[in-house]
Amino acid sequence: MDASEVLDVLHLPFTPLFAWSWGNACVLDWAAQVIRLVQPFGRIDTPPDLALLVPGLPLHSDHLWCQVALSGQALFTSQGLDFVSSGERVQMPPFALAILPLPSRNQAHGVLTLHVSGPHTFDEDEQTFLLSLCGLVGQALDRAVLAQEQEDMRVALLKQSEALVENHAELRGYTQALSYNLGEPIERLWNFIKQVEKRLDGQLDPQTRRLFDLGRREAQQLADRVAELRSLSLIERQPLRLIPVNLNVLVVQVRRALEPLTQGREVRWSVERLPMVQGDPMLLWQALTELLVFLVEDTWEEPEPLIWIDAQVLDEQVILRLRDNGPGFPAEVEERLFEVLDHSVQRRTAFGRLGLSNVRRVIGRHGGRIRMETGEGKGVTFFLTLARAENPIEAMVRTVFEVHGDDPPKIGL
């Protein structure tokens, strides 16, 4: 029920009690300082001052109904009042007047004005009834306003989601087209540089050879960026295969893949026992590989490189933490590193190269989040939030206890 429907039923109790009553109920917009909604009831020959109550009318503190709304105090009078119309004071026939606020959690939603023809005194029972009724109407308006706000928010979020989906589809198509359209020209450029350098081998002076080296490096950087764009488009198209993933096994697999990178270096690993998560094993392997490569490279100049891996379970989420004892980077690059094609940090190897932007996309597709903390001399720490998966042993124990009607114990596996 919206505000207008609430006001539609408001006048129903007055007919049997006050046979010669008329008036209106107003809903006020305090933010815009205007009347938002007016619902008249009863006879049409309302007093001139009240006949001017229309939606959009500014709120003026010199009006009785506005004073009642501001103060929250009801007004009852048993004698007629003079009203001002077109600058002239108009004497109305005798009538009784009641102006009551429609209360809310903050300021009054509006006011109810009730007129009873002829001399009438509102006794204590009538005043109590009217105040109680307006209190109930105020509560109903509270719920109506809250429901309308929620509906407006739902519609706004729906429109925003539709716009995001459309923009995302356009970006995905653009990324895919760009990566494939640039891939072949860059590859031809790379081959052209190699062929020219090969034909001129032995005829190049040091300065010209340095220019060829520079051209090769620039062509390689272009190829790397196109590869990142291609990886991004592939990640978007790849369907998720969500199953319970053992992070302990996954870390062992990634460390084994990184052995050529750590060969000849005494990299120490401190890995605590990790929980199960719900995810796509291949995508999580790619993301974890990229992050650990990033940490290994950050510790490249460290005489005793050390990488920690641990996790914390909070309700149904797992917070995985990866950190190192390297020099770290300036704190201002934390967010930029997750942007597409950002190269604020010079990479030392060709390992991984999924790109941190793609890592964030992988974690996002799992419904999780990733953030980084760093600072000069503080190393690098990654925090990943993923959905927790129940350990098979824990699931079996829980099933057995549920069959017997008992509460299963907590198993820290």
N, C-alpha and C positions, 0 to 999 in steps of 0.2 A: 504494500500500500504506500503510495507516495503522498506528499504533503497536501495536494489538492483533494485526494480521496479522504484523507483524515479530516479536512475541513468540511467536506460534503456531509459527513455524518454528525458534525458537531452540533448543528442546530436542532437535531431531532428531539432531544430531551426538553427543549424550551416550549414547544407547542402546547403540551398538556398543562404545563405549569404557568406559563404566561401567555394567555390566549391572544393578547394584543401586544406581542413583542416583535421587535425587528432589530437589526444590527448587522454586524459583519465581523469576520475574523481576518486578521492580516498576518502574513508571514513577512518578517523583515530581513533585509540583507544588510547586516552591519558592516561588512567589508566595503560595500559600494554605497552605504548610507542611503538606501532607497527602500521603498516597499516592493517586495518581490511578488507577493500573491495576495489577492483580496477575494474573499468568499462572502457575498451578502446573503442574508436570509430574512424571512419574514416579509413585512409590508415594504412597498417601494418608496413611500414618502419619507425617506430618511432625512435627518437634519442636514442642512446645507454643508456644514463643515465635514460631516462624515460622507456625504455623497461625493466629495472630492478625493476620497481615498481610492486611488487607482494604482496599479502596478507602475513602478518607475518614479513615483512621487518621492521627492527628497524628504529625509527625516529632519524635522524641526523640533527643537526642545520646547518651543512655546505651545505646542499642541498637547492636550491632555493625554491622548493615547500614547504619544512619544514619551511623556514624563513617566507614565506608568511602566512602559517597557524599560526605560532606563533605571528606574528605582526598584522595579520588581514588586511594588506595593499596589494592591488593588484599590480602586476608588468606587465607593457606593454613595449615591446621593438620591434623596427622595423628592427633589424639587427640580423644575426645569432650569436650564442654563441658557444664557445668551450665546449665540454663535455669530461669528463674523463671516459674511459672504460678500464678495466683491467690495470689500472695504467698508461695508455697512453692518452694523450690529442688528441681528435679526432675533426678535423675541419669539421663542417657540411655545406652543401650547404645553401645559403641564405634563411632565413625564418623569419617570424614574430612570436613572442612568447607573449602569455598572460598567466599569472598564477594568478588565483583569488581565494580568500578564499570562502568557503561555510559557511556563518556565522551562529551562533547559539546564544542561550542566554548566554553562557559562552565562552569557547574556540570554534574556528571554528570546524565544523564537519569534514572538509576535505578541499581539494583544487580541482580546475578545471585547467587543463593545456590544452591550445589550441595553435596549430601550424598552420600557414598558409604558404604554399610553396611560395617561391620567395619573392622578396621585397614587403613589405606591411607596411603601417602605420595605426595603429588603431586610427581613428579620434574620436572626442568627442562623436558623436552619437553612434558609435560602443562600446566605453568604457562604456557609460551610459547603453546601452542595455545589455552588458555582466554583469555589476555590478547588474543591476536590476534582470536579470535572475538568477544569483547566489544567490541573496537575497531571491527570491521565492523558489529556490531549498533548501536553508538553512532552510526556514520555513517548507517546506515539510519534510525535514529530521528530523526537531524537532518533528513534529507530528508522523513521522514513528518511531523514537527512543522512544518517549513517549508511543506509542501504543505497541511497542515490550516490553518495560519494564513492562507495565501493563499486557500484556499477560504472560510474564515470572512470574510475581508475582501471577497471577491467577492460573497458572499451579502449582507453588510451594505451594500455599495455598490449592489447591485441593489435591495434594499429601499429604500434612500435615494433612488435614482433614480426608482423607482416612486412614492414619496411626493412627490418634487419634481414629477414629471409631473402627478400628480393635483392638487397644490396649484396648479401653473401653470395647468392647465385651469380650475380654479375661479376663480383670479384673473382670467384672461382673460375668462371669462364675466361675472364681476362687473363688471369694468372696462367691458366693452361695454354691459351693461345700465345701469350707472350713467350712462355718457356720454349714452346715448340718452334715458333717463328724465328726466335733468336738462336736456337741451338745450332742449326745447320750453317748459317752465315759465320758464326763464331768458330765452328769447327773448320770451315774453309779458310778463315783468316789464320788460324793456328797452323794449318798445313802449309799455307802460302809462306808464312814466316820461316818455317822449317826448311822448305824447299829452297827459298832464296839464300838462307844462311848456308845450306849445304853446298850450293853452286858456287858461292863466293868464299868457301872455306880456304884459308891460306891467303886471301887477298884483303882481309879486313884489318884495319888498324885498330888499336885498343879502344879508341873513342867510338868507332862505328860498331865494334863488337858489343860495347856497353849499351848502345842504343838498341841493338837486337835483343840483348838480354832483358832490357826494360820492356820492349814490345812483347816478348814471350810472357813475362810476368803479368802484364796488363791483360793479355789474351787469356791467361790462366785464371785470373780473377774474374773476368767476365764469364768464363765457362763455369766457375764455381757458383757464381750468383744464379746463373740459369739453372744449374743443377738443384739449387735450393728451391727455386720457384717450381721446378718440376716435381721435387719431393713434396712441396706443399699441395700441389694439385693432386698428386697420387694419394696423399694422406686423406684428403677430403673425399675422394671417390672410393677408398678402400672400406668395405663394410666392417663393422665391429663384430668380433667374435668373443663375447664376454664369457669367461669361465673363471673359476678360482685359480689364482696364480700364486705360486709359492715364491715369495721374494728372496728367500735364502738361495733357492736353486737359480733364480734369475740373476742374482748378483754373481754367483760362481760362474755362470755362463759368460756374463759380460767381462769379468776379470780375465777369463781364459782368452776371450777375443782380443783383449788389450795387451796380452803378453808381448807382442812385437813392439808395442809402444813403450813398455816399461823395461824391456830387456837391457841389461847393463846398468840399470838404476835400482837402488835399494828402496823401492816404494813400499812403505808399511801400510797394511790395511787393518783397521780396527772395525770389525763388523759384528754387531750384536745380533741375537736371534730375532728374526723379523716375522711379522704376522702374514697371513694370507690376505690378498686383495682380489677384488673382482675386476677383471680387465682382459684386454686382448694381448696375449703373450708376445706376439711379434712386434706390435706397436710399442708396448712397454719396454721390450728389449732395445728397440731403436732409441727411445727416449732416454733410457738409463745409460746406454752406451754414450750418447752425446754428452750427457751431464758429467759422467765420470771422466771422459776425455777432457772436458773443460777443466776439471779439477786437477787432473794429472798435468796438464799444460801450465796451470797456475803455479804448480810446485816445481816447475822445470829447473829453476835455479836454486832450489832448496837443497842443502847438503843431506838432510834427513827428511825426505818428503813423507807426509803422513796424511791418510784419508780416513775419515770416520763415517760409518754408516749405521744409523740406528732408527728406531721408529717408536711412535707412541699411538696407542689406541684410545680414541675418544668416541664413546657411543658406537655408532656404526661407521666411523671414519678412521682411516689410518693416516697419520702424519709422518711421512718418510723424510728423514733429514740426512743430507749429504754435505760434508764440509771438509776443508783442507787446512793446512798450516802454511799456505803460500802467502805471497805479499798482498794479494787482493787487488782491487781496482778502486778508483774514486767512486764514492757513493752515488754521484750524479748519473753514472752510466747504468744503474740497476735496471731501470725501466726500459731504457733504449735497447738494451741487449736482447729484449724479447720482441723487438719490432722486426718486420720483414726486411731482409737485406741490410740489416744494421751490422756494421763491422767496426764498432767502437774499440773492440779488443782485437789485436792482431793475433791470429791463430798461428801456432807453431808447426802443426802437423796436418796431414790430410785425413787423419782418422775421424770417424763420425761424420761430421759435416752435414748432419741433418739440419742444423741451425736451431738456435734457441727459440725462434719464432715457431718453428714446426714442433718443437717439444711442447711449447705451451698449447698448440693446437691439439696435439695428441692427448695431453692431460685434460684439456677442455672437453674433448669428445667423450672422455670417460666420466664427465660430470665433476671433475676435480679442479684444483687450482694449483698454481706454482708461483713461487716468489723467490727472490734472491736477496740476501744480505751480504754486503761487502763494504770495504773501506780500506784505504791504504794501510798496509801492515796488519790487517785483520783477517786475511784469508777470504774465502768465498764459501757461503752456505746456501744450499738450495733446500726449500721446504716444498714437498709435494703432498697434496691431499687427495686420497683415493678412497673408494668405497671398500669397506672391510668385507671379506668373504669368510664364511664359517669354516673352520678347520674340520676335515672329514671325521676325525676322532671325536671332536667336540659335538658335531652334529649327531653322531651315533649315540653318544652318551645322553644327549638331550632327548633324543627319540625314546630311549629306554626309560628315562625318568618320567617323560610325559605319559607313557603307557601306564606306569604305575601311579600316576597322579602326584608325583613329588617334584620339587624344584631342583633342576639340575645344578651341579656345582660349577663354579667358574674354573675353566682350564686355561692356563696361560701358555698356549701353544701358538 
